[in-house]
């Protein structure tokens, strides 16, 4: 009975569709080859034709040998079977509806097909891998969509990469998702894998199919200084753009960074700038490296970009400047020292916050008193209101009583003469602060005061 002659429910129609898909998959498996059952080790099977298609292996003993790297069992199997090209079903974590011959539908784990070469290479079983290669395993066989070389690079198995390449593996093989082996070099341990790939002719500027990422983008995203340096020495295009319009420098600046990762990404950005990266490049949202370094709250990268001439007051499509970006993330980037970024931006000519919006700064940045301090110290005249005290929780006021008392007292007393002189000099040098202040013949303590030194109190 067909779905055209009977009013099936949507669930029943879906079941029929899934059953048809299952039948199609079964037919494909039948065309690929027979189902292999573990042969008796005492009976020598007849020799196979050299071009026999790979067969589907369902023997749990062989599966266990491959996934555990049991070389002895693998030797026995290959001695009996004379075939190193097998299809091995593996289970994924995702569930799907499937139907067995009984017609009962149930949730089962999705299955994918892989091969012995991929299993052993991705797990670093070099002895098993070399045995398979000597037995004639197809070095570029990719039933799962990825070759063994992809798997070895993804797991940073250098010796396996070396063995595969020496047996003729294609260093420019594209997987089903449009990635090349170099794109799988995502850890610091993968440096030697990348080096081998380039020695065997991997293209340095290959881009992924969906995102348009080059290997340099991937290395920058993961903060891999050695890989970045390697790719640049092999002629990687420094300002290649992905589909989002991002250059490798923009990618490196945009990555979320914990305090322990700040120095690593600083070194990556420094190397890219030394290699000629455009610090004024914009992505599709008109965000520059400076915008994104402020979002990720990396003080060293921000100061480096400013020192190389980054434009401090340009706006993205959303209307945000670099200053707005850092103020938006200050409360949950405290360990990254956002106050250092705010000070650097102000010392390089960033437009100050409109005085009427300072209450928002208090409301969202009170957990970083130094950020509030450095912002308020750029005004010569500033009158606080009662709303300011209400914007700061009492608990925070108790943590920093001296500072917040000095903030709230702005409504009752003028700023000190020393502060007024600082504001007058900064106003006179506006637009040239970063270049002019260090050249003035001033004592270090006075110079630091002019550059908005943190003091923990307002005068």
DRENDO-1510 file (C-alpha; in Angstrom, 1 decimal, always signed):
<recs>
REC; n; res; u; v; w
REC; 1; UNK; +0.0; +0.0; +0.0 .
REC; 2; UNK; +1.5; +3.4; -1.0 .
REC; 3; UNK; +1.3; +6.7; +0.8 .
REC; 4; UNK; -0.8; +7.9; -2.2 .
REC; 5; UNK; -3.7; +5.4; -1.6 .
REC; 6; UNK; -4.1; +5.7; +2.1 .
REC; 7; UNK; -4.1; +8.8; +4.4 .
REC; 8; UNK; -1.0; +8.0; +6.5 .
REC; 9; UNK; -0.2; +10.2; +9.5 .
REC; 10; UNK; +3.0; +12.3; +9.3 .
REC; 11; UNK; +4.7; +9.9; +11.7 .
REC; 12; UNK; +3.9; +7.0; +9.5 .
REC; 13; UNK; +5.1; +8.8; +6.4 .
REC; 14; UNK; +8.4; +9.6; +8.2 .
REC; 15; UNK; +8.8; +6.0; +9.2 .
REC; 16; UNK; +8.3; +4.9; +5.6 .
REC; 17; UNK; +10.9; +7.5; +4.5 .
REC; 18; UNK; +13.4; +6.3; +7.0 .
REC; 19; UNK; +12.9; +2.7; +6.1 .
REC; 20; UNK; +13.5; +3.6; +2.4 .
REC; 21; UNK; +16.7; +5.4; +3.4 .
REC; 22; UNK; +17.8; +2.3; +5.4 .
REC; 23; UNK; +17.2; +0.1; +2.4 .
REC; 24; UNK; +19.2; +2.4; +0.2 .
REC; 25; UNK; +22.1; +2.4; +2.6 .
REC; 26; UNK; +22.0; -1.5; +2.7 .
REC; 27; UNK; +22.1; -1.7; -1.1 .
REC; 28; UNK; +25.1; +0.6; -1.1 .
REC; 29; UNK; +26.9; -1.6; +1.4 .
REC; 30; UNK; +26.1; -4.7; -0.7 .
REC; 31; UNK; +27.6; -3.0; -3.7 .
REC; 32; UNK; +30.7; -2.0; -1.8 .
REC; 33; UNK; +31.5; -5.6; -1.0 .
REC; 34; UNK; +30.6; -8.6; +1.1 .
REC; 35; UNK; +30.3; -8.6; +4.9 .
REC; 36; UNK; +33.5; -10.0; +6.3 .
REC; 37; UNK; +33.4; -12.5; +9.1 .
REC; 38; UNK; +36.6; -13.3; +11.0 .
REC; 39; UNK; +38.2; -16.2; +9.2 .
REC; 40; UNK; +39.4; -19.3; +10.9 .
REC; 41; UNK; +43.1; -18.9; +11.5 .
REC; 42; UNK; +43.7; -22.6; +10.6 .
REC; 43; UNK; +42.1; -22.4; +7.1 .
REC; 44; UNK; +43.9; -20.5; +4.4 .
REC; 45; UNK; +41.4; -18.7; +2.2 .
REC; 46; UNK; +41.9; -18.5; -1.5 .
REC; 47; UNK; +43.9; -15.5; -2.8 .
REC; 48; UNK; +41.9; -12.4; -3.7 .
REC; 49; UNK; +42.0; -10.5; -6.9 .
REC; 50; UNK; +44.2; -7.4; -6.6 .
REC; 51; UNK; +41.4; -5.0; -7.4 .
REC; 52; UNK; +38.8; -6.5; -5.1 .
REC; 53; UNK; +36.7; -3.7; -3.4 .
REC; 54; UNK; +37.0; -3.3; +0.3 .
REC; 55; UNK; +34.6; -5.4; +2.5 .
REC; 56; UNK; +32.7; -4.5; +5.6 .
REC; 57; UNK; +34.3; -6.0; +8.7 .
REC; 58; UNK; +31.9; -6.8; +11.6 .
REC; 59; UNK; +34.3; -9.0; +13.5 .
REC; 60; UNK; +34.5; -7.6; +17.1 .
REC; 61; UNK; +37.9; -9.2; +17.6 .
REC; 62; UNK; +39.4; -7.2; +14.6 .
REC; 63; UNK; +37.6; -4.1; +15.8 .
REC; 64; UNK; +39.2; -4.5; +19.3 .
REC; 65; UNK; +42.6; -5.1; +17.8 .
REC; 66; UNK; +42.4; -2.0; +15.7 .
REC; 67; UNK; +41.1; +0.3; +18.4 .
REC; 68; UNK; +43.6; -1.0; +21.0 .
REC; 69; UNK; +46.6; -1.3; +18.7 .
REC; 70; UNK; +47.0; -5.1; +19.1 .
REC; 71; UNK; +49.7; -5.8; +16.6 .
REC; 72; UNK; +49.7; -9.6; +17.1 .
REC; 73; UNK; +46.0; -10.2; +16.3 .
REC; 74; UNK; +46.3; -7.8; +13.4 .
REC; 75; UNK; +49.2; -9.8; +12.0 .
REC; 76; UNK; +47.2; -13.1; +12.2 .
REC; 77; UNK; +44.2; -11.5; +10.6 .
REC; 78; UNK; +46.1; -10.0; +7.7 .
REC; 79; UNK; +48.1; -13.2; +7.2 .
REC; 80; UNK; +44.8; -15.1; +6.8 .
REC; 81; UNK; +42.8; -12.4; +4.9 .
REC; 82; UNK; +45.5; -10.9; +2.7 .
REC; 83; UNK; +43.4; -7.6; +2.8 .
REC; 84; UNK; +44.3; -4.4; +4.6 .
REC; 85; UNK; +41.4; -2.4; +3.0 .
REC; 86; UNK; +38.4; -2.9; +5.1 .
REC; 87; UNK; +35.3; -0.9; +6.0 .
REC; 88; UNK; +34.9; -0.7; +9.8 .
REC; 89; UNK; +31.6; +0.6; +11.2 .
REC; 90; UNK; +31.9; +2.9; +14.2 .
REC; 91; UNK; +29.3; +4.4; +16.5 .
REC; 92; UNK; +28.9; +8.1; +17.0 .
REC; 93; UNK; +27.3; +9.8; +20.1 .
REC; 94; UNK; +24.3; +11.0; +18.1 .
REC; 95; UNK; +21.1; +9.0; +18.0 .
REC; 96; UNK; +18.8; +8.4; +15.1 .
REC; 97; UNK; +15.7; +6.3; +14.4 .
REC; 98; UNK; +16.4; +3.0; +12.6 .
REC; 99; UNK; +14.4; -0.1; +11.7 .
REC; 100; UNK; +15.7; -3.7; +11.7 .
REC; 101; UNK; +14.2; -6.5; +9.6 .
REC; 102; UNK; +11.4; -6.9; +12.2 .
REC; 103; UNK; +10.0; -3.6; +11.2 .
REC; 104; UNK; +10.3; -2.2; +14.7 .
REC; 105; UNK; +11.7; +1.3; +14.8 .
REC; 106; UNK; +14.0; +2.2; +17.6 .
REC; 107; UNK; +16.6; +4.9; +18.6 .
REC; 108; UNK; +20.1; +3.7; +17.9 .
REC; 109; UNK; +23.5; +5.4; +17.7 .
REC; 110; UNK; +24.5; +6.7; +14.3 .
REC; 111; UNK; +27.1; +4.6; +12.5 .
REC; 112; UNK; +29.9; +5.8; +10.3 .
REC; 113; UNK; +32.3; +3.8; +8.2 .
REC; 114; UNK; +36.0; +4.2; +8.7 .
REC; 115; UNK; +39.0; +2.0; +7.8 .
REC; 116; UNK; +41.9; +0.4; +9.7 .
REC; 117; UNK; +44.4; +2.9; +8.4 .
REC; 118; UNK; +42.4; +5.8; +9.8 .
REC; 119; UNK; +41.9; +4.1; +13.2 .
REC; 120; UNK; +45.6; +3.3; +13.7 .
REC; 121; UNK; +46.9; +6.6; +12.3 .
REC; 122; UNK; +44.6; +8.8; +14.5 .
REC; 123; UNK; +45.6; +6.8; +17.6 .
REC; 124; UNK; +49.3; +6.8; +17.0 .
REC; 125; UNK; +49.7; +3.0; +16.6 .
REC; 126; UNK; +52.7; +3.3; +14.3 .
REC; 127; UNK; +53.5; -0.4; +14.3 .
REC; 128; UNK; +50.0; -1.4; +13.2 .
REC; 129; UNK; +50.0; +1.5; +10.7 .
REC; 130; UNK; +53.2; +0.3; +9.1 .
REC; 131; UNK; +51.9; -3.3; +8.9 .
REC; 132; UNK; +48.8; -2.1; +7.1 .
REC; 133; UNK; +50.8; +0.0; +4.7 .
REC; 134; UNK; +53.1; -2.9; +3.9 .
REC; 135; UNK; +50.1; -5.1; +3.3 .
REC; 136; UNK; +48.9; -2.7; +0.6 .
REC; 137; UNK; +46.4; -0.5; +2.4 .
REC; 138; UNK; +45.1; +2.3; +0.2 .
REC; 139; UNK; +46.8; +5.3; +1.8 .
REC; 140; UNK; +44.1; +7.8; +0.7 .
REC; 141; UNK; +41.1; +5.6; +1.4 .
REC; 142; UNK; +38.5; +7.8; +3.1 .
REC; 143; UNK; +35.1; +6.0; +3.7 .
REC; 144; UNK; +34.3; +8.4; +6.5 .
REC; 145; UNK; +35.2; +11.4; +4.3 .
REC; 146; UNK; +38.6; +11.9; +5.9 .
REC; 147; UNK; +41.9; +10.2; +5.0 .
REC; 148; UNK; +44.2; +8.6; +7.6 .
REC; 149; UNK; +46.4; +11.7; +7.1 .
REC; 150; UNK; +43.6; +14.0; +8.3 .
REC; 151; UNK; +43.2; +11.8; +11.4 .
REC; 152; UNK; +46.9; +11.7; +12.2 .
REC; 153; UNK; +47.2; +15.5; +11.9 .
REC; 154; UNK; +44.1; +16.1; +14.0 .
REC; 155; UNK; +45.6; +14.1; +16.8 .
REC; 156; UNK; +49.2; +15.4; +16.3 .
REC; 157; UNK; +50.6; +11.9; +15.5 .
REC; 158; UNK; +53.9; +13.0; +13.9 .
REC; 159; UNK; +55.4; +9.5; +13.2 .
REC; 160; UNK; +52.1; +8.4; +11.6 .
REC; 161; UNK; +52.1; +11.5; +9.4 .
REC; 162; UNK; +55.7; +10.7; +8.4 .
REC; 163; UNK; +54.8; +7.1; +7.5 .
REC; 164; UNK; +51.7; +8.0; +5.5 .
REC; 165; UNK; +53.5; +10.7; +3.5 .
REC; 166; UNK; +56.4; +8.3; +2.8 .
REC; 167; UNK; +53.9; +5.9; +1.3 .
REC; 168; UNK; +52.5; +8.5; -1.0 .
REC; 169; UNK; +49.6; +10.0; +1.0 .
REC; 170; UNK; +48.2; +13.1; -0.6 .
REC; 171; UNK; +49.1; +16.2; +1.5 .
REC; 172; UNK; +46.4; +18.2; -0.3 .
REC; 173; UNK; +43.6; +15.7; +0.1 .
REC; 174; UNK; +40.3; +17.5; +0.8 .
REC; 175; UNK; +37.9; +15.8; +3.2 .
REC; 176; UNK; +34.2; +15.7; +2.9 .
REC; 177; UNK; +33.9; +18.9; +5.0 .
REC; 178; UNK; +36.3; +20.8; +2.7 .
REC; 179; UNK; +39.3; +20.7; +5.1 .
REC; 180; UNK; +42.9; +19.9; +4.2 .
REC; 181; UNK; +45.4; +18.1; +6.5 .
REC; 182; UNK; +47.1; +21.4; +7.4 .
REC; 183; UNK; +43.7; +22.7; +8.7 .
REC; 184; UNK; +43.8; +19.8; +11.3 .
REC; 185; UNK; +47.0; +21.1; +12.8 .
REC; 186; UNK; +45.4; +22.9; +15.8 .
REC; 187; UNK; +47.7; +22.2; +18.7 .
REC; 188; UNK; +51.2; +23.1; +19.7 .
REC; 189; UNK; +52.1; +19.4; +19.2 .
REC; 190; UNK; +51.0; +19.6; +15.6 .
REC; 191; UNK; +54.0; +21.8; +14.5 .
REC; 192; UNK; +56.1; +18.9; +13.3 .
REC; 193; UNK; +53.0; +17.4; +11.4 .
REC; 194; UNK; +52.6; +20.8; +9.6 .
REC; 195; UNK; +56.3; +20.9; +8.8 .
REC; 196; UNK; +56.2; +17.4; +7.3 .
REC; 197; UNK; +53.1; +18.3; +5.2 .
REC; 198; UNK; +54.8; +21.4; +3.8 .
REC; 199; UNK; +58.0; +19.4; +3.0 .
REC; 200; UNK; +55.8; +16.9; +1.0 .
REC; 201; UNK; +54.1; +19.7; -1.0 .
REC; 202; UNK; +51.1; +20.8; +1.0 .
REC; 203; UNK; +49.6; +24.1; -0.4 .
REC; 204; UNK; +50.1; +26.8; +2.2 .
REC; 205; UNK; +47.1; +28.9; +1.1 .
REC; 206; UNK; +44.4; +26.3; +0.7 .
REC; 207; UNK; +41.1; +27.6; +2.0 .
REC; 208; UNK; +38.3; +25.6; +3.6 .
REC; 209; UNK; +35.1; +25.2; +1.6 .
REC; 210; UNK; +32.6; +26.7; +4.0 .
REC; 211; UNK; +34.5; +29.4; +6.0 .
REC; 212; UNK; +37.4; +30.2; +3.6 .
REC; 213; UNK; +40.0; +29.6; +6.3 .
REC; 214; UNK; +43.7; +29.2; +5.4 .
REC; 215; UNK; +46.1; +27.2; +7.6 .
REC; 216; UNK; +47.4; +30.6; +8.8 .
REC; 217; UNK; +43.8; +31.5; +10.0 .
REC; 218; UNK; +43.6; +28.2; +11.9 .
REC; 219; UNK; +47.1; +28.8; +13.6 .
REC; 220; UNK; +46.2; +32.3; +14.5 .
REC; 221; UNK; +42.8; +31.2; +16.0 .
REC; 222; UNK; +44.5; +28.7; +18.2 .
REC; 223; UNK; +47.4; +30.9; +19.2 .
REC; 224; UNK; +50.1; +28.7; +17.7 .
REC; 225; UNK; +53.2; +30.9; +17.3 .
REC; 226; UNK; +55.4; +28.2; +15.9 .
REC; 227; UNK; +52.9; +27.3; +13.2 .
REC; 228; UNK; +52.3; +30.9; +12.3 .
REC; 229; UNK; +56.0; +31.5; +11.9 .
REC; 230; UNK; +56.3; +28.3; +9.9 .
REC; 231; UNK; +53.5; +29.3; +7.5 .
REC; 232; UNK; +54.8; +32.8; +7.0 .
REC; 233; UNK; +58.3; +31.4; +6.2 .
REC; 234; UNK; +56.6; +29.2; +3.6 .
REC; 235; UNK; +54.9; +32.1; +1.9 .
REC; 236; UNK; +51.4; +32.2; +3.5 .
REC; 237; UNK; +49.4; +35.2; +2.4 .
REC; 238; UNK; +49.4; +37.5; +5.4 .
REC; 239; UNK; +46.1; +39.3; +4.8 .
REC; 240; UNK; +44.0; +36.5; +3.2 .
REC; 241; UNK; +40.4; +37.0; +4.1 .
REC; 242; UNK; +37.8; +34.3; +5.0 .
REC; 243; UNK; +34.1; +34.5; +4.2 .
REC; 244; UNK; +33.6; +36.9; +7.2 .
REC; 245; UNK; +36.2; +39.2; +5.8 .
REC; 246; UNK; +38.6; +38.4; +8.7 .
REC; 247; UNK; +42.4; +38.3; +8.2 .
REC; 248; UNK; +44.6; +36.1; +10.4 .
REC; 249; UNK; +45.4; +39.1; +12.6 .
REC; 250; UNK; +41.7; +39.9; +13.1 .
REC; 251; UNK; +41.1; +36.2; +13.9 .
REC; 252; UNK; +43.9; +36.2; +16.5 .
REC; 253; UNK; +42.6; +39.4; +18.1 .
REC; 254; UNK; +39.0; +38.1; +18.3 .
REC; 255; UNK; +39.6; +34.9; +20.2 .
REC; 256; UNK; +38.4; +34.7; +23.8 .
REC; 257; UNK; +41.5; +34.6; +26.0 .
REC; 258; UNK; +42.1; +33.6; +29.6 .
REC; 259; UNK; +44.8; +35.4; +31.6 .
REC; 260; UNK; +47.2; +32.5; +30.9 .
REC; 261; UNK; +46.7; +32.9; +27.2 .
REC; 262; UNK; +47.2; +36.6; +26.8 .
REC; 263; UNK; +51.0; +36.4; +26.2 .
REC; 264; UNK; +50.6; +33.6; +23.7 .
REC; 265; UNK; +48.2; +35.6; +21.6 .
REC; 266; UNK; +50.3; +38.7; +22.0 .
REC; 267; UNK; +53.3; +36.8; +20.5 .
REC; 268; UNK; +51.1; +35.6; +17.6 .
REC; 269; UNK; +49.8; +39.1; +16.8 .
REC; 270; UNK; +53.4; +40.5; +17.1 .
REC; 271; UNK; +54.6; +37.9; +14.6 .
REC; 272; UNK; +51.8; +38.7; +12.2 .
REC; 273; UNK; +52.5; +42.4; +12.4 .
REC; 274; UNK; +56.2; +41.8; +11.8 .
REC; 275; UNK; +55.2; +39.8; +8.8 .
REC; 276; UNK; +53.3; +42.9; +7.4 .
REC; 277; UNK; +49.7; +42.3; +8.6 .
REC; 278; UNK; +47.5; +45.3; +8.0 .
REC; 279; UNK; +46.5; +46.6; +11.5 .
REC; 280; UNK; +43.7; +48.8; +9.9 .
REC; 281; UNK; +42.0; +45.9; +8.1 .
REC; 282; UNK; +38.2; +45.6; +8.7 .
REC; 283; UNK; +36.0; +42.5; +8.6 .
REC; 284; UNK; +32.5; +42.4; +7.1 .
REC; 285; UNK; +31.1; +44.1; +10.3 .
REC; 286; UNK; +33.8; +46.9; +10.0 .
REC; 287; UNK; +35.5; +45.7; +13.1 .
REC; 288; UNK; +39.3; +46.3; +13.2 .
REC; 289; UNK; +41.9; +44.3; +15.1 .
REC; 290; UNK; +41.7; +47.0; +17.8 .
REC; 291; UNK; +38.0; +46.6; +18.2 .
REC; 292; UNK; +38.3; +42.9; +18.7 .
REC; 293; UNK; +41.4; +43.0; +20.9 .
REC; 294; UNK; +39.3; +45.2; +23.2 .
REC; 295; UNK; +36.5; +42.7; +23.2 .
REC; 296; UNK; +38.9; +39.9; +24.1 .
REC; 297; UNK; +40.6; +42.3; +26.6 .
REC; 298; UNK; +44.2; +41.7; +25.8 .
REC; 299; UNK; +46.1; +44.7; +27.1 .
REC; 300; UNK; +49.4; +43.8; +25.4 .
REC; 301; UNK; +47.8; +43.4; +22.0 .
REC; 302; UNK; +45.9; +46.7; +22.4 .
REC; 303; UNK; +49.0; +48.6; +23.4 .
REC; 304; UNK; +51.0; +47.1; +20.5 .
REC; 305; UNK; +48.2; +48.0; +18.0 .
REC; 306; UNK; +48.1; +51.5; +19.3 .
REC; 307; UNK; +51.9; +51.8; +19.1 .
REC; 308; UNK; +51.7; +50.8; +15.4 .
REC; 309; UNK; +49.1; +53.4; +14.6 .
REC; 310; UNK; +45.8; +51.8; +15.0 .
REC; 311; UNK; +42.9; +54.2; +14.7 .
REC; 312; UNK; +41.4; +54.6; +18.1 .
REC; 313; UNK; +38.0; +56.2; +17.4 .
REC; 314; UNK; +36.7; +54.4; +14.3 .
REC; 315; UNK; +33.3; +52.8; +14.6 .
REC; 316; UNK; +32.0; +49.4; +13.6 .
REC; 317; UNK; +28.7; +48.9; +11.8 .
REC; 318; UNK; +27.1; +48.6; +15.2 .
REC; 319; UNK; +28.4; +52.0; +16.1 .
REC; 320; UNK; +30.9; +50.8; +18.7 .
REC; 321; UNK; +34.3; +52.2; +19.2 .
REC; 322; UNK; +37.2; +50.4; +20.8 .
REC; 323; UNK; +36.4; +52.2; +24.1 .
REC; 324; UNK; +32.8; +51.0; +24.1 .
REC; 325; UNK; +33.9; +47.4; +23.4 .
REC; 326; UNK; +36.2; +47.3; +26.5 .
REC; 327; UNK; +33.7; +48.9; +28.8 .
REC; 328; UNK; +31.1; +46.4; +27.8 .
REC; 329; UNK; +33.3; +43.4; +28.8 .
REC; 330; UNK; +35.1; +45.0; +31.8 .
REC; 331; UNK; +32.9; +43.4; +34.5 .
REC; 332; UNK; +33.7; +39.8; +33.4 .
REC; 333; UNK; +37.3; +40.4; +32.2 .
REC; 334; UNK; +38.7; +41.7; +35.5 .
REC; 335; UNK; +41.6; +39.2; +35.5 .
REC; 336; UNK; +42.7; +40.6; +32.1 .
REC; 337; UNK; +43.2; +44.1; +33.6 .
REC; 338; UNK; +40.7; +46.0; +31.5 .
REC; 339; UNK; +41.7; +49.3; +33.2 .
REC; 340; UNK; +45.1; +49.1; +31.4 .
REC; 341; UNK; +43.3; +49.0; +28.1 .
REC; 342; UNK; +41.0; +51.9; +29.0 .
REC; 343; UNK; +44.1; +54.0; +30.1 .
REC; 344; UNK; +46.0; +53.1; +26.9 .
REC; 345; UNK; +43.0; +54.2; +24.7 .
REC; 346; UNK; +42.7; +57.5; +26.6 .
REC; 347; UNK; +46.4; +58.2; +26.3 .
REC; 348; UNK; +46.1; +57.6; +22.5 .
REC; 349; UNK; +43.3; +60.1; +22.0 .
REC; 350; UNK; +40.1; +58.0; +22.6 .
REC; 351; UNK; +37.0; +60.1; +22.8 .
REC; 352; UNK; +35.9; +60.4; +26.5 .
REC; 353; UNK; +32.6; +59.1; +27.7 .
REC; 354; UNK; +29.8; +61.7; +27.6 .
REC; 355; UNK; +29.5; +62.9; +31.3 .
REC; 356; UNK; +25.8; +62.1; +31.3 .
REC; 357; UNK; +26.6; +58.5; +30.6 .
REC; 358; UNK; +29.1; +58.1; +33.5 .
REC; 359; UNK; +26.4; +56.7; +35.7 .
REC; 360; UNK; +26.2; +53.8; +33.3 .
REC; 361; UNK; +29.9; +53.3; +33.6 .
REC; 362; UNK; +29.5; +53.2; +37.4 .
REC; 363; UNK; +26.6; +50.8; +37.1 .
REC; 364; UNK; +28.4; +48.3; +34.8 .
REC; 365; UNK; +32.0; +48.8; +35.8 .
REC; 366; UNK; +31.9; +49.3; +39.6 .
REC; 367; UNK; +33.6; +45.9; +40.1 .
REC; 368; UNK; +36.7; +47.5; +38.4 .
REC; 369; UNK; +37.4; +50.7; +40.5 .
REC; 370; UNK; +40.6; +51.4; +38.5 .
REC; 371; UNK; +38.6; +51.6; +35.3 .
REC; 372; UNK; +36.2; +54.1; +36.9 .
REC; 373; UNK; +39.2; +56.0; +38.3 .
REC; 374; UNK; +41.0; +56.4; +35.0 .
REC; 375; UNK; +37.9; +57.5; +33.2 .
REC; 376; UNK; +36.9; +60.2; +35.8 .
REC; 377; UNK; +40.5; +61.5; +35.9 .
REC; 378; UNK; +40.2; +62.8; +32.3 .
REC; 379; UNK; +37.6; +65.5; +33.4 .
REC; 380; UNK; +38.6; +68.8; +35.0 .
REC; 381; UNK; +35.1; +69.5; +36.1 .
REC; 382; UNK; +32.7; +66.8; +37.1 .
REC; 383; UNK; +29.7; +67.0; +39.3 .
REC; 384; UNK; +28.4; +63.8; +40.8 .
REC; 385; UNK; +24.8; +63.2; +41.7 .
REC; 386; UNK; +22.9; +61.1; +44.3 .
REC; 387; UNK; +22.2; +58.5; +41.6 .
REC; 388; UNK; +25.9; +57.7; +41.6 .
REC; 389; UNK; +25.8; +56.2; +45.0 .
REC; 390; UNK; +22.7; +54.2; +44.2 .
REC; 391; UNK; +24.4; +52.8; +41.1 .
REC; 392; UNK; +27.1; +51.0; +43.2 .
REC; 393; UNK; +26.1; +48.2; +45.5 .
REC; 394; UNK; +26.8; +48.7; +49.1 .
REC; 395; UNK; +28.9; +45.5; +49.2 .
REC; 396; UNK; +31.3; +47.0; +46.6 .
REC; 397; UNK; +31.4; +50.3; +48.5 .
REC; 398; UNK; +32.5; +48.4; +51.6 .
REC; 399; UNK; +35.3; +46.7; +49.6 .
REC; 400; UNK; +36.7; +50.0; +48.3 .
REC; 401; UNK; +35.5; +52.7; +50.8 .
REC; 402; UNK; +38.2; +55.2; +50.3 .
REC; 403; UNK; +37.8; +55.2; +46.5 .
REC; 404; UNK; +34.1; +55.4; +46.3 .
REC; 405; UNK; +33.9; +58.1; +49.0 .
REC; 406; UNK; +36.2; +60.2; +46.8 .
REC; 407; UNK; +33.9; +59.6; +43.8 .
REC; 408; UNK; +30.7; +60.5; +45.6 .
REC; 409; UNK; +32.4; +63.6; +47.1 .
REC; 410; UNK; +32.8; +65.1; +43.6 .
REC; 411; UNK; +29.4; +66.7; +44.1 .
REC; 412; UNK; +30.6; +68.6; +47.1 .
REC; 413; UNK; +34.2; +69.7; +46.4 .
REC; 414; UNK; +36.3; +70.7; +43.4 .
REC; 415; UNK; +39.2; +68.7; +42.0 .
REC; 416; UNK; +42.7; +69.4; +43.3 .
REC; 417; UNK; +45.0; +72.0; +41.7 .
REC; 418; UNK; +47.4; +69.1; +40.7 .
REC; 419; UNK; +44.6; +67.3; +38.9 .
REC; 420; UNK; +43.5; +70.5; +37.1 .
REC; 421; UNK; +47.1; +71.1; +35.9 .
REC; 422; UNK; +47.2; +67.6; +34.6 .
REC; 423; UNK; +43.9; +68.1; +32.7 .
REC; 424; UNK; +45.2; +71.4; +31.2 .
REC; 425; UNK; +48.4; +69.8; +29.9 .
REC; 426; UNK; +46.6; +66.8; +28.5 .
REC; 427; UNK; +44.1; +69.1; +26.8 .
REC; 428; UNK; +46.9; +71.1; +25.3 .
REC; 429; UNK; +48.6; +68.0; +23.9 .
REC; 430; UNK; +45.3; +66.4; +22.7 .
REC; 431; UNK; +45.9; +64.2; +19.7 .
REC; 432; UNK; +49.6; +64.0; +20.5 .
REC; 433; UNK; +49.7; +62.6; +24.0 .
REC; 434; UNK; +51.2; +59.3; +23.2 .
REC; 435; UNK; +54.0; +60.8; +21.2 .
REC; 436; UNK; +54.7; +64.0; +23.2 .
REC; 437; UNK; +54.4; +63.0; +26.9 .
REC; 438; UNK; +57.4; +60.6; +26.8 .
REC; 439; UNK; +59.6; +63.3; +25.3 .
REC; 440; UNK; +59.0; +65.8; +28.0 .
REC; 441; UNK; +61.9; +66.3; +30.4 .
REC; 442; UNK; +59.9; +65.2; +33.5 .
REC; 443; UNK; +60.6; +63.1; +36.5 .
REC; 444; UNK; +59.2; +59.5; +36.1 .
REC; 445; UNK; +56.6; +60.0; +38.8 .
REC; 446; UNK; +55.3; +63.1; +37.3 .
REC; 447; UNK; +55.2; +61.6; +33.8 .
REC; 448; UNK; +53.2; +58.6; +35.2 .
REC; 449; UNK; +50.8; +61.0; +36.9 .
REC; 450; UNK; +50.2; +62.7; +33.5 .
REC; 451; UNK; +49.6; +59.3; +31.9 .
REC; 452; UNK; +46.8; +58.6; +34.4 .
REC; 453; UNK; +48.7; +56.5; +37.0 .
REC; 454; UNK; +46.4; +54.4; +39.2 .
REC; 455; UNK; +46.2; +55.7; +42.7 .
REC; 456; UNK; +43.0; +54.2; +44.2 .
REC; 457; UNK; +41.5; +57.6; +45.0 .
REC; 458; UNK; +40.3; +60.8; +43.2 .
REC; 459; UNK; +41.8; +64.2; +44.2 .
</recs>
